[in-house]
Amino acid sequence: MPDRAEGGKASAKTESLAETIPLSSTRDDLTDADLRRVQHVTRPATSFSRPEKFEAMSGGAGTSIASINQDSFSQFSANITFAEEESFKLGNALFRKLWVSSPSSTQASDGLGPLYNARACQTCHLKDGRGHPPEGAADATSMFLRLARAPKTDAERAAIAAHDVLNFPDPVYGAQLQDSAVPGLPAEGHMKIGYTETSVTLAGGETVFLRKPHYAIETLGYGALDETTTLSPRVTQAMGGLGLVEAIHPADILAKADPDDKDGDGISGRPALVRDPASGTLVLGRFGWKAQSATVRQQAADALAGDIGISSPDAKRSFGDCTPAQAACLAMADGVQARLGDTEAPDPVLGLITFYSENLAVPARRKASFAETLAGKKVFYETGCISCHVPKFVTRRDAANKAHSFQLIWPYSDFLLHDMGDGLADGQQVGEASGSEWRTPPLWGIGLTKVVSGHTFFLHDGRARNLTEAILWHGGEAAKARDRFAELEKADRQALITFLESL
């Protein structure tokens, strides 16, 4: 397998990107000796007879070694201080907090909506795990529809190119379909999903059925959508390891990028640049399905405002996603209490939720040394999966939190945008990401999805009902790896799945 993490070719790509990307293209946090050490330990594996050193500790020293159960994603990082445990527990309480509509006697908890998708962070991120599409009962609380249209004018195209906006919301319904509302206000509508199935025949004659979803909105509460508005379904992602991801040095992510596929391997990952709302500078996006957020704090602030309708110092939108066309929504009472500040979730609320989100531990690997797991790891490498699902990084020495500093971590992602083909395309541009591009999602913890979340639905919209289906939906840049998987003998396919289940 080509080593995309080091060597002359990687350096050349980094230097080329540095000409257009206003980010450090070198590890400016390390001594030369440390840099050599990092390059050594992050080399891709070449032997599969035994696990690599520290491979089972997916989240470095912060890895959780607690018993495997439904709370496996809800443990705090093992290396935070005793004092920080208090902040984590306070953040956990706020993450679970149920917000209520205004006005209310519980003045520290009102401000919900007026239009919203959930009353608490925990509602969508149940047990801090992975969301799912409605199955059986119409439970859509961990999946929602993003609404956006393409730019129509030169000025709008220029605004996206300048990273001033990510895209343009529906003029009436805003950036997200809100399926709930406070009393006295109609909800915006409800997501409707239908599926058509196609079959794929694998080597050896095994047949797998893939379901392609189709989306619509029922009971629209405020008239028709704009005819150019696109619908993009998104399930919530697992929360573990977010602080460690933020602590990866931008240079290490940029070193994996090859937007023009100059090395000819068919993989052309691109970094997502976003404008930091706090500083106004361009920074590397690394969170969200399309890498639209640069920091955990930004992700938390946007979720509070967009999903729950709660304003915070970093997103002062007390009316959430209400638009000027929704006059009744804007006329509702908000939950701002002057004695507490100018937002419904003033500091330290946002800071504590952010700290909690940054310090949810990644569970330790299971069966990393077992022969069948190592055999599957070899297949994972040989089929080319590591070209995007990069196994490991060493976080920066100068990370904001000492617990995240200089940790060898195993997220299995390059955190870049990749064209995944027409099959997974949503047709919705989000900043740098086109309608067929998605950020490579980390794989750590994926094998515990059934234990924690009670299901095995994968991909951005949960269409895949198991890991095999998820692999077979890969297209575009991942088509060669998908085809190699389909051509494997059944025993090798199962070995690869066993490896993924160990993560």
N, C-alpha and C positions, 0 to 999 in steps of 0.2 A: 504494500500500500504506500502511496506517496506520503511523505511527511510534510503536512501543510503548516506545521507549527514552527519550523525553524529552517535554517539554511539560506542560501543566496536568493532563491526564488521568493521565499517569504519576505526577505528584507527588501527586495526590489519592489514587491507589491506594496509594502508598507510605505516606502519612500514615494511611490507614485501617488498613493492615496493622500499622503501628507501634503501634497501640493494643493489639494482642493478641500481637505478636511481640517478645520481649525482645532485639532486635538493633538496631544502629544503622541508621536509615533514611536517613542522609545520608552522603556521602563525607567523613568526618571526618579523612581523611588528606591532603586537598588544600587548597591555597589557592584563592581565588575564581578567580584567573587559570588555574590548572591545571584547575579544574572546567569552566570554559568551553571550554578546549582539549579535554578528554576528551569533552564533549558534542558538540563539532564532529566529532572524528575517528571517533566511534562511530555517527554518523547512518547510517541505511541508504542504500545507493547509490540514486541517481536517474538516472544515466546509465550505459549499458552499452556504450559505444563503445570504451572502453579500461579496463584494470584500475585499481582504486583504488591509491593510494600505499601501498606496503609490503604489498600484498595477497598477494604470493607468499611472504612471510615469516610463515607461519602461527603460529609460536611466538615471534614477536618476535626480539630479538637472539639468543635461544638456538636458533633454527631450524637444523636440520642441512641442510647443502648437500652432504653426502657423496653419492657415486654411488648410484644406485638399484639395490638388490639385496636379497637375503634378510635382510641385516643393517640394513635402513633404519630399523627401529624401535628398534635397539639402540645408537644413537649417544648420547654425552652432550651435554648442552646446550652450545652453542658459546660461551656467555659465562660459564661457571663458571671459577674460578681454577685455576692449575696444582696448588695444594695440594688443591683439591676433586676434581681428577681422580683422585687417589689414593683418596679416600673412595669415589668412584664405582666404581672398579675393585675395591676390597675388597667393596663392596656387591654388585657383579655376581658375584663369586666366591661369596658367601653365598647369593645368589639361585639360583645353579646347584647349590649344595651338596646332595648326596644324604645324607639322614638314614638312620640304621640303627636297628634295634630294640635294646632294652636287655635284659640287660647286654651291653656290647661293649668290646673293647679300645680302640676309638676313642672315648674318653670325651667328646671335644668334639663328637661327631656322633651320639650315641645319644639315644634318647627317641622314636623314630618311633611314631606311633599311640598306643595299640595298634590302634585302628581308624583308617583313613585313606583318602584319595583319591589322594594323590600323595606322592612321596618328596622332591620339590624344588619350589620356586616355578616354576622354569623348565619343569617337566613340564607344568603347566597353561598357563602363559604362554609357549609355545614361541616363541623369537625375539621375545619381548615383544609378540606379536601376538594376534590374535583366535582364540578357540576355535571348536570345531565339534562338531556332533552325530556320533555314530558312523556312519560310512559305509563299507560294505564290511567291512573288518576291525573287530572290536568294540573300537575305541579310544574309550573314554569319559573319558579322562583330562583333557580340557579342557571337559567338561560334566558337571554333577552335578545331583542333585535336592535342593532345599530341602524340608524337611518342617515343616509347621506346622498348627495348628488354630485355629479362631476362639475367642475368649473364651467361657466358659460361665457365668460368674457375674458379679454386679455388681462384686465385688472384682477380678476379672480385667479387666473392661472399664475399671475405674478405673485399674488399673496401666498399661494402654496409653494412656489419656487423659493420665495424668501423665508419660508418656514414660519410665516406669521399665523397661518391657520393650517389645520390638518386636512379639512375638507369643508363642505357646506351642508348644513342640516336641512331637513325638510322645513319649508317656511311656516308650516302650521304645527307640526308634531315635534320639531326639534331634532336632536341628535340621537334619541333613543325612544322606543315605544314604551310608554309607561302603562302597565296593565292594572294599576291600582290608583285610587284617589281618596282624599280625605272626604268626610261626609259633606254632602251638598255639591259635589263636583263629579262629573262623569269621568271614568277612566278613558284613556285614549283608544284602547282596543285590546284585542287578545290575539296572540300568535296562533296560527293554524299550520300544522305540518302534515304533509302527505309523503309517502315514499313509493318509489318504483324500484324493483329489484332487477339486477342483472347478474349473470353467473360468470365466474372465472374458473377455468380448469387448470389445476396445478400439475406439476410433474408427478407421474404416478397415477393420474386420473382423479385425484381428489377435487371435488367441486366446492367452491365457496361462493356464497351469494352476498353481493354488495347492495346496500340500499342507498339510493340517491334521494335526498330530501327535496321537497318543494314547499315554499313558504308563502303564506298569505296572512292578511290581518282581518279578523272578524270584528263586527260591531264597532266600527270606527266612530268615535265620539265627537269628532270635530270636523266632519266633512272628509273629502277625498284627499289622499296623499298627492303631492306633486307628481306629475307623470314621469319625471326623471329620477325620482327617489328610489334608491336601491335598498334592499333589505339584507343585512348581514347578521346571521345568527352567531352568538358567542356563548359558550358555556364558561363558567367560572373556572379558574385554574387553581391548582393546589398551591398552598401558601409557603411551604417550607423552603428555607435557604435564600430568601429574598435579599437579606442583608449581605450575604456572601456574594451574590450575583452583582450587587451594586459595588462591591469592593474589588471586582476584577478590573485591572488596569485597562483603560481604553486601548492602549497599544497592543495588548494581547488579543483583543477582539479584532482590531483593524488588521493585524497580521494574518488573520484567516480570510480576509476579504479578497475577492478577485472579481470585481464587477464586470470586467471585460473578458473573463475566462482566458487570460493570457497563457495559462499553462495547459489549456486544451483538454481538461478533464471533464468538461460538461457541467462543472459546479461554479456558479458565479455569484456567490453570496455578496450582498451589499449591506454596508452599515446604514442604519436609519438615524439621520440627524434630526433632532427636534430642538425647538427653542425653549430653553429653561425659563419658566415663567417668573422665577425669582430673580435671576441675574440678567435675563435677556440675551444671553450668549447661546451659541449653538453647542449642543452636547450630544452625546451618544445615547439614543433610545435603546432600552434593553428590556422593558417590561411591557406586557400586553401582547395580544395575539399578533399585532403588527408593529411591535416595538415602538409604540407611540408615546411611552412615558420613560423619562430618564431616571427617576428616583422613586423609591418606595413611598416617600412622603407625597409626591405628586400623584401617584397612583391612588393613595388613600384619600386625598382631598377630592380628586375627580370622582371617585366612587361615592363618597359621602354626598356630594352635590348631585351627581347624575342618577344614582340608584335610589337614594333615600330622600334627597331634597333638603339636605342639611348643609348650611354654609359653614366655612372655616376660614382661618386667616389666609389660606392659599387658594381658596375658591369661594369668593364672597357672593355666592348665588343662593340667596335665601329662598328663592322660588324655584330652585333646582333647574329643571329643563323646560320650564314654562316659556312659551314664546310670546311676542307681542300680539299674535293673532288669538291668543287664549286669554282674553281680557278677564274672564271670571276667575281664572287661576291666579292671575296677578293681583286680583282684588282681595284674595283670601289673607287672613292674618298670618304673619310669620312668627318665628320663635325667638327673635333677637331680644335679649334682655339688656338694657342699657347698663345696668350695674355690673354685668358680666363681660361686656365688650360689644363689638359691632357685628358679631356673627353668632350663629346658633351653637356652634361647637368651638368656642374660643380656646386659646391655649390655656392649660396644657393638654386639652382633649386630643387634638390632632397629633401632637408630639407623642403622647402615650400610645395611641393606636398605631402610629408609625413604628415606635420601638417594639411593640408586640409583633407587628408584621415582619420586622427585620430580624427578629430573633427566635422565630419558630424553627426548631431544629430539623435537620434532615435525618431520617432514621438510618441506622446502620444497615449495610448489606446483609442479606441472608444467603447462605450456601455459596459464598464467593469462591471457596476452595474446592467445591464438589466437581467431580470430573465432567458431569453433564453441563454444568454452568460454564466451565472453562472451554468446553467444546463449542458451546453456543457463542461465547465471546470471540473465538477464532472465526466463526462464521460471520459474526457481526462486522469484524474487521475486513474479512475477505470479500464480502458483498459490497463494501464501500460505504457502509452506514456512517463511519466515523468522519467522512468528508464534511458532513454537516453536524452530526451529533458528536462533537469533539469531546473526548472523555474527560479531560482534566485541565485545571488551571491552578496557578498559585496566586492568591489574592495579593493586593498591594500592601507594602509594609506600613504605609502612612494612612491606612483606613481610619475612618472617623471613630470607629469603635474598636478597641484593642482586641475584642473577641473575634473580629473578622480579619485581623491583620495577619498576613503571611501564612495563610492556611492552604494546604493542598486539598482541593475540592474536586469532586467528580460529578459535575452536572449533566454531562453528555449533551452539550449544545454549543454552538458557536455564537449564538445570540445575533445572528445576521438574518437579513431578509433573503428568501429564496423563492423563485418561481416554481410553484407546485403543480402547474398545469391547469388545464381547463376543468378537470374533474372536481377540484377543490376550490376553484375560483368563486369569489363572491361578487366580483365586478365593482368593488368599492375601494376607491383610493383612500388611503389614510397617510397623509404626509408623503414620505418617501415611498411607501409601499403601494404598489399597483394593485389592481383588482385580482391578481393571481399570485401575489406574493404574501408570504407569511414568515414570521420569525420562527426559527427552529426552537421548539419547546424543549426545556430540560426534561430528561427522562428519570432523574433521581426520584425515588419514591413511587414510580409508576406501578411496580409490582404489588403495592399495598392498596391499590385503588379499591378492590373488592372488599378488603377488610375494613377500610375506613369509610368509604362512600357507599358501599353496598351495591356497586354496579361495575361494569367494565366497558363503559362507553367512552370512546376516545375521539380525537381530532377536535377542531374548533367548534363543531356543531354536534358532536356526539353521535355522528352517523355510524361510526365503526362500533360494532358490538363486542369486539375483542381485538387483541393485538394483531392477529393475522389480517383481519379486515383493515385495520389502520395502515398496515404496511402496504397492502394491495391498493389502497387509495392514493398512494404516493405517485405523482406524475411529474412532468416538467423536468427539473434538474435531478429529481430523485428517481426518474423512470428506470435508469439502468440498474440501480440497486434493487428496485422493486422487481424487475424482471429476473435478476439473479436469484432473488428469494423464491420466486415462482418456479424457477427451474431446478431448485435444490431437491434432493431426495427428501422424503417425508421426515426421516430421522434427523436430518440436518435442519430442516425448518423448525421442528420441535425443539431442537437444541437451542436455536436462536431465541425462540419464545421463552424457554427456560431461563436463558441469560437475562432477558428483559424483566422477567418476573422476579429476578434476584435483586434488581436495582431498587 
